[in-house]
Amino acid sequence: MSGTTLGRSNIYPTDEDLFIAYSESLPIISSTPSNLRSSNSLSTEERDTHPAPPTFITHSDISQNHTYADDQIIPWRKLHAKQRIEESALQSSLTSSNVMKFLIKYNRWPIIITSSIIISFLTIFLDWSSTWLNDIKYGYCKTTIFGVRESCGAENWHSYGLGQSNILLEALKLMLIALGSIILALIGLFISRTSFWISKSGISELKMIILGHVNNEFLQPSIIVRKFIALIFVCSCGGLLVGYEGPLIHISCGVISFVIEKFLSSSLFFQNLNNEAVKREIISIGFVIGISLAFGAPIGGLLFSIENLRLGTRVNTLAWNGFVCSSIATFIFFEIHPFKRISINEAFKVDIANGWILFETLPYVFVGLVCGLLSLLFCKLHMKLIDIRTKFKTYDGMPKIMYKLINNSFAEISLVVLMTHLLAYPLEFSSLTLNNILSILFYDFDESLPNGYNLSIYQSPNKLFALAYYFIMLFILSNYSYCLDIPGGMLLPSLTIGATLGRIIGELVQIVQTKSGSNIFLQCYEENKKCVSPGSYAIVGAASFFAGFTNTSVAAVVIVFELTGAVTYLIPLMLGVVVSKTVVDIFGYKGFDELWLMKISKTYLSPELTETMSLSQFSEVLISDAIGDYDPHILYVDDVLLTVKELAEKLDSVYDENSGGHISNDGFVLLTNKFNCNLVGWINFNDLNQILKSSNFQSEKLVSFMTTSNEVKNENIIELDSYIVPSNEIIKVNAEYSLLSAYELMNRMLITNIFVCSDQRDGSGFKGILRMADLAKLIKK
């Protein structure tokens, strides 16, 4: 398959075909960009001189000052070519020694190792400070004021008002706790309102950035610092049932981005990394470090990143770099952390003496089935809540007081925190964090609980009711809490929801076992012992719900396995996850973050839709039937030349017409003239805008996009031919090309525009453009 022309015969190109541009396209830089030649025109001697000849690269692509507009997709192909040229140039300029060449090849390691160390210390402070602020509302450690309940022990922990049976004092205590939580939540909300990018987890946006989309503000140090501070207050308030795992990934990637910039400004030794494609490869390592530190699971974090990120050929680099850095960060985290150990995260440690019997296979499968269905319901409920909140915020038919309450985010979050405390107060574990509750759910209640959590409700006959009550409360309130404009994640709540559901099923199975005299449990019944461990069902439920919620498989098993160390229950874990993932796939669900992306982004194409689309009418739609809604902006290069002023005015009118739209990946189509409409090339609006603003051209000079010979050079004509994407590099297809095949191209090669011509070989008979935004809109319909 050609990298620039696609025929009707090759509808489904292979990954090798699609990614060939990433690894084999190398530019050749000449002092005269307009005289660049393709690899086919090089002589034998020239090919020996240039062993990896290029296709084309423009001056604007190799400019260090080039910036991209928000939502623009970076040109992966040219940026990888730029990286390889700059590495060769850097090696040539410094020394020819093999040692220096080795150091330049691996000069990203100081950046990612430094980042790993910084992120691990930030995570330690985040975990300790949020836990301490939550615990101090309920009591304090007698041995040290900065001790948390988890490490203090029951004998050294003093709870406020312990032993008081007065109803008024209990009510006062509840109100003071709720007031403290509201204050913490309001501080977090106040900080997060300073920028839109501070709220939510940030995983969806990071997936877009690593995919190649540009967001110039998302990873700025000011955003990361404010999100870190706000996250401490939100996670410590106790009335907002969200976790810090998702935001920690955002913070980790922001730290790596900051460290990259510092290293780039400190030495020319790292200048080959000053490349948007390379930066995204390094930032993706932050994704691995963040999720690994969140759960203390380096292998699970790596697998989660590979399953969630669309990396293409970059997966091999991420696998090794991510594994090393996540291992370093996790080791430092457990070695330095004041109340966690390196062997197994004590907050999730499992101690289940009983093994599992063959009959329990059916209940484990049932846990996976129920968790898969409820994870679907959970995600659909969240999207419905977003729509309801949006509708009520714009609906003026309700009472004035209610309208002001809903549109006041401070009042809304205060109400949510108060309601959470009131509903959770009857439960003895209302003072515990989600981490602590998850830990308790993994234990058998007739055993001694971890860290001195002696909760009498687990020995009471009402424990099933308490678990069911907590499950419903967590299912709804955690869902709504994530709708608020606060930093927070849903990974830990999804684990806790699944563990609670699994625990309920485990308790029911244990009741059947203890009350039944059937042959299945006959040996256990006669010996009066318990063969069923309800905690094991909590483990399977946590992994199953997490798998359905995130649409992962292997990662869910490994993360929960690393969390708990439950080697005995590895097969039940896999059974539950397989069933849950199968249920999710049957309903065509793509994960919580995928739903978010499809909701907030107009240019996002969900991956792995080929099978679903091939079964629909998409497989029969031609690309010519999908390009009618967009009228491209055309410049005719053979007609009268435009002045710089006229071109700037035309560009301004485009921005004015699309002030509310997304045109970051759009540009002017360059045709020869109005009669034959042969495609000459294409130039992005953002690139052209930067050229006109940065070059200080005189407004009366003429602009040409065509190459002229040296004999007819005119100093009054500004030639911009070196800045355009020429026709031989544009993806061109004929009018009968399948829309399903067009999706494959855009999804795998990250192409933003496909040009439709009568003859895709020479670009004659231009018909129109299929943009990524247009295709995403069609898929949503």
Buried (B, 14 or more C-beta within 10 A) or exposed (E): BBBBBBEEEEBEBEEEBBBBBBEBBBBBBEEEBBEBBBBEEBEEEEEEEEEBBBBBBBBBBBBEEBEBBEBBBBBBBBBBBBBBBBBBEBBEEBEEEEEBBEBBEEBBEBBBBBBBEBBBBBBBEBBBBBBBBBBBBBBBBEEEEEBBBBBBBEEBBEEBBEEEEEEEEEEEBBEEBBBBBBBBBBBBBEBBBEBEBBBBBBBBBBBBBBBBBBBEEBBBEEBBBBBBBBBBBBBBBBBBBBBBBBBBBBBBBBBBBBBBBEBBEEEEBBBBBBBBBBBBBBBBBBBBBBBBBBBBBBBBBBBBBBBBBBBBBBBEBBBEBBBBBBBBBBBBBBEEBBBBEBEBBBBBBBBBEBEBBEBBEEBBBBBBBBBBBBBBEBBEBBBEBBEEBEEEEEEEEEEEEEBEBBEEBEEBBBBBBBBBBEBBBEBBBBBBBBBBBBBBBBBBBEEEBBBBBEBEBBEEEEBBEBBBBBBEBBBBBBBBBBBBBBBBBBBBBBBBBBBBBBBBBBBBBBEBBBEEEEEBBEEBBEEEEBBBBBBBBBBBBBBBBBBBBBBBBBBBBBBBBBBBBBEBBBEBBBBBBBBBBBBBBEEEBBBBBBBBBBEEBBBBBBEEBBEEBEEEEBBEBBBBEBBEEBEBBEBBBBEEBBBBBBBBEBBEEBEEEEEEEBBBBBBBBBBBEEEEBBBBBBBBBBBBBBBBEEEEBEEEBBBBBBBEEEEEEEEEBBBBBBBBBBBBBBBBBBBEBBBBBBBBBBBBBBBBBBBBBBEBEBBBBBBBBBBBBBBBBBBEE
